[in-house]
């Protein structure tokens, strides 16, 4: 954890892409170029928000807490990132089959759809 930096330190070092180590998706990251805007990239953004990235004003972020690490993963124009975005296509539509979780299933039930149970 000693490699954690703040947004201010990243800007001073010329690092423009950061991520929080606690984020579940390793492709999620924040692009913080010079200026007032930050851009939150997340493969789920397009499905959830209709666009990727989502713009944020930098002053909304704590810029001095050392809670970030440098993002070195695939960039949004890479095939790997685009495939991750495509994996979410349509998952929030009404035609997506809902999950049904019973007390007996516990968390394992989240991975099965209703049609898989009826087989």
ABEGO torsion letter per residue (X at the ends): XAABBBAAAAAAAGBABBBBAABABAABBBBBBBEABBBBBBAAAAAAAGBOBBBBBAAABBAABBABBBBABBBAABAAAAAAAAAABGAABAABBBBBBBAAAEAAAAABBAAAAAX
